[in-house]
Amino acid sequence: MKRKVLESARYIQQHIRSKPKIGIILGTGLGKLVNVLSIEKTFQYNEIPHFPVSTVKFHKGRLLVGRLYKKEVVAMQGRFHYYEGYNAQEISFPVVVMKLIGIRYLIISNASGGLNPAFTPGDIMIISDHINLIPDNPLRGKNELKMGSRFPDLYDCYSSKLITITEDVAFEKKIRVKKGVYVAVPGPNLETKAEYRFLRTIGADAVGMSTVPEVLMARYLKIKVLGLSIITDMGIADALKPASIVKILAAARRAEPKLTRIVSGVVEKI
């Protein structure tokens, strides 16, 4: 893995002048952020040596390097999931590459199902902590990278400083946000009524199929993380209804402008 990430990073560095300090994974709800980016260089994933390629519809598979509010950033337009067949090291591979080209902060977004009955579709949840139920870990195996502790401490896993900045930005922009615990599951199926009840019982406020592998790698690399979830549907066991893709996409669209404004404001303040 070490040789591959070095080759990927060198390829990118040969084609850019900037040294990004902020990495952004443009999950659900952040697609429109590209409209406010001043883009220096666009890379297709398949042109970067050893880079994984997204197989999910709506994930464009591009790495964007540029500026947002005069801050140099690198943004992933499309991510990778365990349910696609990738292992946790492959999912988190781009995080290592972004670290090598300079990032110190990672902002990551996703779509998730709400488990907390105080949530409603279209809400934005700041991730305060996570529970990992994906049966893999990007740090499993030999510590080949030697870029962090063999047993990284996940204290302040989601940066309390970045959370405070995010809450301040949301308040300034009059955008309501929630805060809660995100649980990552393998997917790709949605959960049963019993599973939703179990996930809520163990302390989760929202459930999704991504994010945690990238966060684990980021914390190993001492990158500060901000995680944001858009609640697109509800998984309340005793009030469960059939999932509607139309309603899920509508909830994501409602939240997208708000999430874009929040992330733009956070980048400006970092």
C-alpha atoms as a printed R data frame, in Angstrom:
    type eleno elety resid chain resno       x      y       z
1   ATOM     1    CA   MET     A     1   0.000  0.000   0.000
2   ATOM     2    CA   LYS     A     2   2.804  2.436   0.854
3   ATOM     3    CA   ARG     A     3   4.332  2.331  -2.625
4   ATOM     4    CA   LYS     A     4   0.931  2.768  -4.255
5   ATOM     5    CA   VAL     A     5  -0.131  5.801  -2.194
6   ATOM     6    CA   LEU     A     6   3.249  7.443  -2.803
7   ATOM     7    CA   GLU     A     7   2.876  6.949  -6.559
8   ATOM     8    CA   SER     A     8  -0.686  8.326  -6.479
9   ATOM     9    CA   ALA     A     9   0.376 11.380  -4.466
10  ATOM    10    CA   ARG     A    10   3.388 12.071  -6.737
11  ATOM    11    CA   TYR     A    11   1.163 11.946  -9.820
12  ATOM    12    CA   ILE     A    12  -1.226 14.507  -8.359
13  ATOM    13    CA   GLN     A    13   1.567 16.785  -7.116
14  ATOM    14    CA   GLN     A    14   3.144 16.824 -10.582
15  ATOM    15    CA   HIS     A    15  -0.033 18.399 -11.972
16  ATOM    16    CA   ILE     A    16  -0.894 21.015  -9.317
17  ATOM    17    CA   ARG     A    17   0.714 24.093  -7.820
18  ATOM    18    CA   SER     A    18  -1.331 24.306  -4.621
19  ATOM    19    CA   LYS     A    19  -0.802 22.450  -1.328
20  ATOM    20    CA   PRO     A    20  -4.290 21.696  -0.011
21  ATOM    21    CA   LYS     A    21  -4.771 21.801   3.758
22  ATOM    22    CA   ILE     A    22  -8.428 20.750   3.760
23  ATOM    23    CA   GLY     A    23  -9.837 17.547   2.269
24  ATOM    24    CA   ILE     A    24 -13.560 17.206   1.544
25  ATOM    25    CA   ILE     A    25 -15.402 14.001   0.708
26  ATOM    26    CA   LEU     A    26 -18.461 15.138  -1.224
27  ATOM    27    CA   GLY     A    27 -20.988 12.588  -0.087
28  ATOM    28    CA   THR     A    28 -24.730 13.056  -0.314
29  ATOM    29    CA   GLY     A    29 -25.682 16.680   0.266
30  ATOM    30    CA   LEU     A    30 -22.435 18.265  -0.843
31  ATOM    31    CA   GLY     A    31 -22.577 17.784  -4.592
32  ATOM    32    CA   LYS     A    32 -23.358 21.461  -5.209
33  ATOM    33    CA   LEU     A    33 -20.205 22.539  -3.378
34  ATOM    34    CA   VAL     A    34 -18.345 22.140  -6.672
35  ATOM    35    CA   ASN     A    35 -20.282 25.173  -7.946
36  ATOM    36    CA   VAL     A    36 -18.529 27.453  -5.447
37  ATOM    37    CA   LEU     A    37 -15.081 25.905  -5.825
38  ATOM    38    CA   SER     A    38 -12.445 27.687  -7.858
39  ATOM    39    CA   ILE     A    39 -11.023 24.574  -9.531
40  ATOM    40    CA   GLU     A    40  -7.340 24.424 -10.457
41  ATOM    41    CA   LYS     A    41  -7.246 20.820 -11.657
42  ATOM    42    CA   THR     A    42  -9.720 17.968 -12.132
43  ATOM    43    CA   PHE     A    43  -8.542 14.347 -12.066
44  ATOM    44    CA   GLN     A    44 -10.652 11.383 -13.108
45  ATOM    45    CA   TYR     A    45 -10.128  8.626 -10.552
46  ATOM    46    CA   ASN     A    46  -9.170  6.175 -13.273
47  ATOM    47    CA   GLU     A    47  -6.258  8.374 -14.418
48  ATOM    48    CA   ILE     A    48  -4.615  8.468 -10.963
49  ATOM    49    CA   PRO     A    49  -2.284  5.475 -10.477
50  ATOM    50    CA   HIS     A    50  -3.776  2.821  -8.145
51  ATOM    51    CA   PHE     A    51  -6.812  4.964  -7.228
52  ATOM    52    CA   PRO     A    52 -10.068  3.023  -6.686
53  ATOM    53    CA   VAL     A    53 -12.992  3.727  -9.027
54  ATOM    54    CA   SER     A    54 -16.508  4.378  -7.764
55  ATOM    55    CA   THR     A    55 -19.203  2.025  -9.057
56  ATOM    56    CA   VAL     A    56 -22.218  3.780  -7.510
57  ATOM    57    CA   LYS     A    57 -24.613  5.793  -9.668
58  ATOM    58    CA   PHE     A    58 -24.433  9.568  -8.958
59  ATOM    59    CA   HIS     A    59 -20.810  9.245  -7.739
60  ATOM    60    CA   LYS     A    60 -18.884 10.978 -10.516
61  ATOM    61    CA   GLY     A    61 -15.419  9.678  -9.662
62  ATOM    62    CA   ARG     A    62 -13.411 12.906  -9.805
63  ATOM    63    CA   LEU     A    63 -10.766 14.471  -7.588
64  ATOM    64    CA   LEU     A    64 -10.914 18.280  -7.604
65  ATOM    65    CA   VAL     A    65  -8.079 20.541  -6.465
66  ATOM    66    CA   GLY     A    66  -8.748 24.227  -6.007
67  ATOM    67    CA   ARG     A    67  -9.766 27.000  -3.632
68  ATOM    68    CA   LEU     A    68 -12.771 27.728  -1.465
69  ATOM    69    CA   TYR     A    69 -12.818 31.099   0.310
70  ATOM    70    CA   LYS     A    70  -9.097 31.477  -0.464
71  ATOM    71    CA   LYS     A    71  -8.371 28.153   1.269
72  ATOM    72    CA   GLU     A    72  -6.632 25.453  -0.776
73  ATOM    73    CA   VAL     A    73  -8.759 22.299  -0.799
74  ATOM    74    CA   VAL     A    74  -8.928 18.889  -2.411
75  ATOM    75    CA   ALA     A    75 -12.367 17.353  -2.860
76  ATOM    76    CA   MET     A    76 -13.472 13.831  -3.715
77  ATOM    77    CA   GLN     A    77 -16.554 13.794  -5.924
78  ATOM    78    CA   GLY     A    78 -17.559 10.217  -5.284
79  ATOM    79    CA   ARG     A    79 -16.535  7.749  -2.595
80  ATOM    80    CA   PHE     A    80 -16.145  3.993  -2.120
81  ATOM    81    CA   HIS     A    81 -18.181  1.581  -0.006
82  ATOM    82    CA   TYR     A    82 -17.706 -1.813   1.598
83  ATOM    83    CA   TYR     A    83 -20.853 -3.068  -0.161
84  ATOM    84    CA   GLU     A    84 -19.250 -2.378  -3.553
85  ATOM    85    CA   GLY     A    85 -16.707 -5.073  -2.754
86  ATOM    86    CA   TYR     A    86 -13.904 -2.797  -1.565
87  ATOM    87    CA   ASN     A    87 -12.078 -3.581   1.656
88  ATOM    88    CA   ALA     A    88 -11.496 -0.914   4.311
89  ATOM    89    CA   GLN     A    89  -7.938 -0.158   3.120
90  ATOM    90    CA   GLU     A    90  -9.172  0.458  -0.420
91  ATOM    91    CA   ILE     A    91 -12.008  2.657   0.865
92  ATOM    92    CA   SER     A    92  -9.586  4.793   2.877
93  ATOM    93    CA   PHE     A    93  -6.789  4.815   0.266
94  ATOM    94    CA   PRO     A    94  -7.669  8.366  -0.929
95  ATOM    95    CA   VAL     A    95  -7.393  9.709   2.631
96  ATOM    96    CA   VAL     A    96  -3.740  8.611   2.767
97  ATOM    97    CA   VAL     A    97  -3.106 10.195  -0.627
98  ATOM    98    CA   MET     A    98  -4.710 13.465   0.526
99  ATOM    99    CA   LYS     A    99  -2.557 13.401   3.648
100 ATOM   100    CA   LEU     A   100   0.575 13.036   1.533
101 ATOM   101    CA   ILE     A   101  -0.346 16.063  -0.577
102 ATOM   102    CA   GLY     A   102  -0.842 18.136   2.557
103 ATOM   103    CA   ILE     A   103  -4.282 17.967   4.203
104 ATOM   104    CA   ARG     A   104  -4.653 18.493   7.957
105 ATOM   105    CA   TYR     A   105  -8.452 18.600   8.084
106 ATOM   106    CA   LEU     A   106 -11.082 16.281   6.587
107 ATOM   107    CA   ILE     A   107 -14.750 17.206   6.119
108 ATOM   108    CA   ILE     A   108 -16.892 14.213   5.247
109 ATOM   109    CA   SER     A   109 -20.620 13.992   4.512
110 ATOM   110    CA   ASN     A   110 -23.109 11.194   3.991
111 ATOM   111    CA   ALA     A   111 -26.773 10.266   3.774
112 ATOM   112    CA   SER     A   112 -28.198  8.315   6.668
113 ATOM   113    CA   GLY     A   113 -31.392  6.921   8.106
114 ATOM   114    CA   GLY     A   114 -32.641  8.610  11.256
115 ATOM   115    CA   LEU     A   115 -33.005  6.475  14.388
116 ATOM   116    CA   ASN     A   116 -33.614  9.285  16.841
117 ATOM   117    CA   PRO     A   117 -37.353 10.090  16.961
118 ATOM   118    CA   ALA     A   118 -36.497 13.785  17.414
119 ATOM   119    CA   PHE     A   119 -35.092 13.828  13.846
120 ATOM   120    CA   THR     A   120 -36.995 14.372  10.596
121 ATOM   121    CA   PRO     A   121 -35.976 13.814   6.951
122 ATOM   122    CA   GLY     A   122 -33.978 16.776   5.686
123 ATOM   123    CA   ASP     A   123 -32.254 17.382   9.028
124 ATOM   124    CA   ILE     A   124 -28.491 17.875   9.150
125 ATOM   125    CA   MET     A   125 -26.720 15.957  11.911
126 ATOM   126    CA   ILE     A   126 -23.235 16.818  13.107
127 ATOM   127    CA   ILE     A   127 -21.546 13.503  13.918
128 ATOM   128    CA   SER     A   128 -20.347 13.591  17.519
129 ATOM   129    CA   ASP     A   129 -19.189  9.962  17.626
130 ATOM   130    CA   HIS     A   130 -19.578  6.685  15.789
131 ATOM   131    CA   ILE     A   131 -20.162  2.958  16.201
132 ATOM   132    CA   ASN     A   132 -18.439  0.728  13.643
133 ATOM   133    CA   LEU     A   133 -20.347 -2.410  12.579
134 ATOM   134    CA   ILE     A   134 -18.542 -2.789   9.249
135 ATOM   135    CA   PRO     A   135 -16.577 -6.043   9.645
136 ATOM   136    CA   ASP     A   136 -13.251 -4.561   8.535
137 ATOM   137    CA   ASN     A   137 -10.772 -1.904   9.612
138 ATOM   138    CA   PRO     A   138  -8.299 -0.009   7.381
139 ATOM   139    CA   LEU     A   139  -5.605 -0.415  10.045
140 ATOM   140    CA   ARG     A   140  -5.857 -4.210  10.169
141 ATOM   141    CA   GLY     A   141  -2.654 -6.060   9.234
142 ATOM   142    CA   LYS     A   142   0.927 -4.845   9.199
143 ATOM   143    CA   ASN     A   143   1.536 -1.194  10.070
144 ATOM   144    CA   GLU     A   144   3.149 -0.780   6.661
145 ATOM   145    CA   LEU     A   145   2.531  2.957   6.352
146 ATOM   146    CA   LYS     A   146   4.291  3.767   9.650
147 ATOM   147    CA   MET     A   147   2.555  7.156   9.639
148 ATOM   148    CA   GLY     A   148   0.844  6.818  13.002
149 ATOM   149    CA   SER     A   149   0.416  4.789  16.181
150 ATOM   150    CA   ARG     A   150  -0.160  1.049  15.877
151 ATOM   151    CA   PHE     A   151  -3.061  1.541  18.318
152 ATOM   152    CA   PRO     A   152  -4.452  5.021  17.577
153 ATOM   153    CA   ASP     A   153  -6.488  6.726  20.288
154 ATOM   154    CA   LEU     A   154  -9.946  7.760  19.080
155 ATOM   155    CA   TYR     A   155 -10.380 10.365  21.794
156 ATOM   156    CA   ASP     A   156 -11.949 13.449  20.190
157 ATOM   157    CA   CYS     A   157 -12.398 11.356  17.050
158 ATOM   158    CA   TYR     A   158 -14.693 13.994  15.575
159 ATOM   159    CA   SER     A   159 -12.894 17.217  16.432
160 ATOM   160    CA   SER     A   160 -14.686 19.134  19.191
161 ATOM   161    CA   LYS     A   161 -13.110 22.325  17.837
162 ATOM   162    CA   LEU     A   162 -14.542 21.725  14.346
163 ATOM   163    CA   ILE     A   163 -17.929 20.826  15.846
164 ATOM   164    CA   THR     A   164 -17.994 24.137  17.732
165 ATOM   165    CA   ILE     A   165 -17.073 26.033  14.557
166 ATOM   166    CA   THR     A   166 -19.857 24.204  12.689
167 ATOM   167    CA   GLU     A   167 -22.442 25.026  15.345
168 ATOM   168    CA   ASP     A   168 -21.374 28.684  15.276
169 ATOM   169    CA   VAL     A   169 -21.633 28.801  11.462
170 ATOM   170    CA   ALA     A   170 -25.078 27.161  11.536
171 ATOM   171    CA   PHE     A   171 -26.255 29.671  14.146
172 ATOM   172    CA   GLU     A   172 -24.932 32.610  12.119
173 ATOM   173    CA   LYS     A   173 -26.659 31.332   8.984
174 ATOM   174    CA   LYS     A   174 -29.879 30.479  10.871
175 ATOM   175    CA   ILE     A   175 -29.679 26.802   9.932
176 ATOM   176    CA   ARG     A   176 -30.928 24.262  12.455
177 ATOM   177    CA   VAL     A   177 -28.588 21.350  13.053
178 ATOM   178    CA   LYS     A   178 -28.795 18.253  15.216
179 ATOM   179    CA   LYS     A   179 -25.938 16.326  16.795
180 ATOM   180    CA   GLY     A   180 -25.634 12.589  17.320
181 ATOM   181    CA   VAL     A   181 -23.944  9.225  16.997
182 ATOM   182    CA   TYR     A   182 -23.550  7.624  13.556
183 ATOM   183    CA   VAL     A   183 -23.466  3.840  13.166
184 ATOM   184    CA   ALA     A   184 -21.859  2.327  10.054
185 ATOM   185    CA   VAL     A   185 -23.241 -0.960   8.699
186 ATOM   186    CA   PRO     A   186 -22.078 -3.057   5.717
187 ATOM   187    CA   GLY     A   187 -25.152 -2.649   3.471
188 ATOM   188    CA   PRO     A   188 -26.324 -2.591   0.772
189 ATOM   189    CA   ASN     A   189 -29.722 -3.638   2.132
190 ATOM   190    CA   LEU     A   190 -31.640 -1.388   4.475
191 ATOM   191    CA   GLU     A   191 -32.273 -2.671   7.982
192 ATOM   192    CA   THR     A   192 -35.065 -4.823   9.382
193 ATOM   193    CA   LYS     A   193 -37.380 -3.526  12.091
194 ATOM   194    CA   ALA     A   194 -35.455 -5.566  14.683
195 ATOM   195    CA   GLU     A   195 -32.127 -4.201  13.452
196 ATOM   196    CA   TYR     A   196 -33.345 -0.599  13.651
197 ATOM   197    CA   ARG     A   197 -34.470 -1.260  17.220
198 ATOM   198    CA   PHE     A   198 -31.089 -2.821  18.067
199 ATOM   199    CA   LEU     A   199 -29.117  0.079  16.574
200 ATOM   200    CA   ARG     A   200 -31.138  2.609  18.542
201 ATOM   201    CA   THR     A   201 -30.714  0.535  21.716
202 ATOM   202    CA   ILE     A   202 -26.902  0.553  21.419
203 ATOM   203    CA   GLY     A   203 -26.851  4.338  21.198
204 ATOM   204    CA   ALA     A   204 -27.031  5.312  17.524
205 ATOM   205    CA   ASP     A   205 -28.945  8.343  16.251
206 ATOM   206    CA   ALA     A   206 -28.393  7.677  12.534
207 ATOM   207    CA   VAL     A   207 -27.337  4.724  10.388
208 ATOM   208    CA   GLY     A   208 -25.425  4.620   7.102
209 ATOM   209    CA   MET     A   209 -23.060  2.544   4.962
210 ATOM   210    CA   SER     A   210 -19.961  4.721   4.725
211 ATOM   211    CA   THR     A   211 -17.678  7.243   6.451
212 ATOM   212    CA   VAL     A   212 -16.167  5.250   9.329
213 ATOM   213    CA   PRO     A   213 -13.313  3.565   7.372
214 ATOM   214    CA   GLU     A   214 -12.154  6.978   6.101
215 ATOM   215    CA   VAL     A   215 -12.440  8.479   9.580
216 ATOM   216    CA   LEU     A   216 -10.392  5.674  11.160
217 ATOM   217    CA   MET     A   217  -7.612  6.220   8.635
218 ATOM   218    CA   ALA     A   218  -7.773  9.982   9.095
219 ATOM   219    CA   ARG     A   219  -7.369  9.681  12.851
220 ATOM   220    CA   TYR     A   220  -4.461  7.272  12.407
221 ATOM   221    CA   LEU     A   221  -2.872  9.996  10.250
222 ATOM   222    CA   LYS     A   222  -3.697 12.690  12.869
223 ATOM   223    CA   ILE     A   223  -6.063 14.485  10.511
224 ATOM   224    CA   LYS     A   224  -8.823 16.416  12.323
225 ATOM   225    CA   VAL     A   225 -12.280 15.270  11.201
226 ATOM   226    CA   LEU     A   226 -15.694 16.883  10.819
227 ATOM   227    CA   GLY     A   227 -18.533 14.510   9.937
228 ATOM   228    CA   LEU     A   228 -21.976 15.585   8.699
229 ATOM   229    CA   SER     A   229 -25.035 13.455   7.932
230 ATOM   230    CA   ILE     A   230 -28.174 14.333   6.027
231 ATOM   231    CA   ILE     A   231 -31.140 12.451   7.465
232 ATOM   232    CA   THR     A   232 -32.933 11.223   4.345
233 ATOM   233    CA   ASP     A   233 -35.457  8.805   5.866
234 ATOM   234    CA   MET     A   234 -36.495  7.431   9.242
235 ATOM   235    CA   GLY     A   235 -35.849  3.994  10.739
236 ATOM   236    CA   ILE     A   236 -38.135  4.085  13.777
237 ATOM   237    CA   ALA     A   237 -38.909  0.425  14.451
238 ATOM   238    CA   ASP     A   238 -42.454  0.912  15.707
239 ATOM   239    CA   ALA     A   239 -43.418  3.347  12.946
240 ATOM   240    CA   LEU     A   240 -41.609  1.775   9.988
241 ATOM   241    CA   LYS     A   241 -42.838  2.377   6.438
242 ATOM   242    CA   PRO     A   242 -41.553  1.128   3.072
243 ATOM   243    CA   ALA     A   243 -38.518  3.095   1.902
244 ATOM   244    CA   SER     A   244 -39.182  5.538  -0.927
245 ATOM   245    CA   ILE     A   245 -36.218  6.455  -3.120
246 ATOM   246    CA   VAL     A   246 -38.185  9.474  -4.397
247 ATOM   247    CA   LYS     A   247 -38.678 10.782  -0.843
248 ATOM   248    CA   ILE     A   248 -35.059  9.992   0.125
249 ATOM   249    CA   LEU     A   249 -33.703 11.983  -2.826
250 ATOM   250    CA   ALA     A   250 -36.141 14.820  -2.103
251 ATOM   251    CA   ALA     A   251 -34.913 15.031   1.514
252 ATOM   252    CA   ALA     A   252 -31.305 15.155   0.313
253 ATOM   253    CA   ARG     A   253 -32.145 17.931  -2.163
254 ATOM   254    CA   ARG     A   254 -33.852 19.988   0.555
255 ATOM   255    CA   ALA     A   255 -30.817 19.761   2.801
256 ATOM   256    CA   GLU     A   256 -28.149 20.245   0.125
257 ATOM   257    CA   PRO     A   257 -28.142 24.086  -0.046
258 ATOM   258    CA   LYS     A   258 -28.000 24.302   3.762
259 ATOM   259    CA   LEU     A   259 -25.160 21.807   4.039
260 ATOM   260    CA   THR     A   260 -23.211 23.584   1.287
261 ATOM   261    CA   ARG     A   261 -23.549 26.890   3.156
262 ATOM   262    CA   ILE     A   262 -22.414 25.295   6.418
263 ATOM   263    CA   VAL     A   263 -19.350 23.624   4.920
264 ATOM   264    CA   SER     A   264 -18.391 26.763   3.028
265 ATOM   265    CA   GLY     A   265 -18.613 28.721   6.285
266 ATOM   266    CA   VAL     A   266 -16.550 26.151   8.184
267 ATOM   267    CA   VAL     A   267 -13.825 26.185   5.521
268 ATOM   268    CA   GLU     A   268 -13.731 29.969   5.719
269 ATOM   269    CA   LYS     A   269 -13.180 29.839   9.504
270 ATOM   270    CA   ILE     A   270 -10.580 27.032   9.613
